[in-house]
Structures are given as C-alpha cells and as structure tokens.
Amino acid sequence: MISAVRFRPALRAGLVAIAVLLVEWSRALVAQQPGLTVAALVLGGCALTAMAVGWPAERLGLGTSRFGLRILGGLALGVVLLLPAAVRPGAAPLLPAGLAIAAVVVSIGEELAFRGVLYAALEESGGAPLAIGGTTLVWTVAHALSHPPEFLGAAAAAGLLLALWRWACRDLVAPVIGHVIADLAL
C-alpha cells in the first residue's frame, strides 16, 4: 500500500516531465522553420502555461503575500541572470515587438511548467532535493534543441538558480520576473 501511495506522485512527476519536454522540443523544432519563430514561442508558452491549470496557486509558489519583496527578488534574479551578457562584447540588440511579446509568453510558460508544476510534482514525489535537481536537469535537457551546446552550462546554472529560489523562498513570482527580464535582454 505504501509503495502504491508513493508511486502515484512519482508517476505524475514523470508524466509532467515528459509533457514539458515534448512541448519544449516541439516548440524548438517548429521555431526553426522560417517565419514560425514567434508563433512557436507564443503557442509553446501557452501550452506550458496550460499545464498549471488545476494546480492551487500556493502549490505553484504564486501566493500574494510579500508581493513587493517578490517583485524586488525578481529584479535581482534578472540582474544575476544577465551577468553573462554583461561580459559579452558589444550591446545586445533590441528585440522586435512581436518577438519581445513571444519571449514574455514563453518565459512565463516555462516558469509555470518547470518551477511551478514540475517542481511541485517532484517535491511531492521526493522532496526538495529531487525538485531542485529534477527541474534543473529537465530544464537543461529541454534547452538542448533550442540552444547551442556551449550555452547548456549557462542554462543549467540559470535553472539551478531559479529552482533554488523557488525552494528557499517558496516563490515563483520572482523567477518569472527574472526569466522575463533575461529573455528580453538576451
């Protein structure tokens, strides 16, 4: 009986991980087609966001307490996530409006899916260490199709930072804000 009780959360976590990877890889493959980048980002972001439907806001780290501090934390995370860009020579180009909106949609969707739903499912299955390590691993694997191999270390570090914030602060608002800032600037 005990193993069946533990098996259900693990099965749910595994199914969530597979679904997130399928959406991310589908989005990455469609985005490689000429003229479909914005649509792929927006639709992929919406699909990732839909994964949060039915989950209680508090389980996802979306409570409203200390909202000002959560926003401030998001700005700080954004600055930290931009540090690699700060050492890159040359200024980052500004994104066209359509691509900027798509970047915001996919950033929100990724945070809801990875550090929201997947984190909650993994935490229920095996605690915070599994949630932190599992979301970081799945996040890195998910970015393998859409980013060059030399970027995956930075992606893993960003995923770990955001997962640690999610764990330490029980908050998803700041990771969403930090991710949006980073995607708009990178």
N, C-alpha and C positions, 0 to 999 in steps of 0.2 A: 504493500500500500504506500509506504513512504517513497519508494523509488518511482511509483506512478505519479505521486504528487510533485516530485522534483523533475520528472521527465516532461511534464506539460510546460512549465516555464522555459525549459531548455529547448523544447521543440518550437515554442513560439519565438524565442530569440533566434533560433536558426532560420526559421521561415522569414522573419523580419530581415535578417542579414541578407538572405538570398534575394528577397524582393528589392531591397535597397540597391544591391549590386546590379540586378537586372535593369532597374530604372536608370542608374548611373551609366552603365555600359551602353544601353540603348541610346540614351541622350548623347553620349560621346560619339557613337557611330553615326547617328543622324546629323550631328553638328558638323561632321567632316564633309557633308555633301554641300556643294556650292549653293548659297542662298538660304540654307536651312539653319544656320547657327542660332539666330535669335529665336526662331520657333522652337528649336530643340531645347534651348535653355529655358524658355518660358514653360513649355509643356512638361519638361522634365522636372522643373521646380514645382509646378502644380501637382504632378504625380507624387513627388516626395512629400509635399505638404499634406496631400490627401491621406498619407499613411498615419497622420496624427489624429485623424477623425476618430472619435470614440474614446480617446485616452483622456483621463482627467488632467486639467491644466497643471495641477500641482505635481503630478507624477512626471510631467514633462519638464518641470522646472520653470513654469510660466506663471507663477503666483504674482500677485501685485504688491506684496509687502516690500518695503525699502526700494521702491521703483527708481527713485533718484540715484541711489547708490548703484543699482543695476545698470543704469544708463552710463554713469561715470565709469564703472567697470568695463563696459563695452567700448568706451572711447579708449581706455587704457589698453585693452586687448587689441584694438585696432592699431594702436601705435606699435605695440610689440610685434604684431603680425607684419607690419610694414618695414621692420628693421632690415630684412634682406634687400628690399628695394632701395633703402636709403644708401646702401653701399654700392649699388649698381651705378655705373657711369651713365650720365645722360638722364634727362627727365622722362617720366612716364607719359605717354600720350594720353590725352583725354578720350574717354570712350564716347562714341556717338550715342545720342539719346536712346535709341532702340536697344542698343547693346547694354547700356547702363541699366535700363529697366529690367532687361533679362538677367543681368548679373545680380540685381537685388532679389528678383524672384527665386533664382536658383540658390542663392546664399541662404535665404530664409528656409526654403525647402530642404536643403541639405542639413541645416542645423536641426530642424524639426525631426527629420528622419534619423540622422546619426546620433546627435547628442540629446534628442528628445526620446523618440520611440525605441530605437535600438538600445540606447543607454538604459532606459527603464526596463526593457525586456531582459537585457543581460544582467542588470543589477538584481532583478528578481530571481534570476536563474542561479547566479553565483556570487553576488555581492559586488562591491565597488571595484576591487581589483580586476575582475572579469569585465565589468562595464567599461572601465578606463582602457584596458588593454585591447578588448574586443572591438570597441568603436574605433580606436586608433588603427588597428590592423585592417578592419573592413574599409575605413576611410582611405587608407593608403592604397589598398588594392583597387578600390573604386576609381581612384585617380590615375591608375596605370594606363588606361586607354586615352585619357584626355590631356595628359601632361608628359613631357619628355622624361626619360629615366633619371636624369640628373636632378630633376625637381622633386622626385619622390621622397627624398630625405627631408626636404623642407615641408612637404605635405604631411609627412608623418609627425614632424615636430609640431606643426600647427594643430594637427588632430589631437596630439597628446596634450598640448597646452589647453585647448578648448575642453577636452574631456576632464582634465584636472580641475579646471574652473567649475565645470558642471558638478563635479563631485564635491569640491571644497565649499562652494557657495550654494549648492542645491539650486542653481540658477541657469536658465537657458537664455534669458534676455540679453545678457552681456555677450555671450558667444555669438548670438545673432547679429548684434550691432558690430562687434569686432570683425566678423566674417564679411558683412556687407561693406564695411569700410575698406577692408583688404581687397576684396574683389573689385571694387570701384577704382582703387588706386593701382592695382597690379594689372 
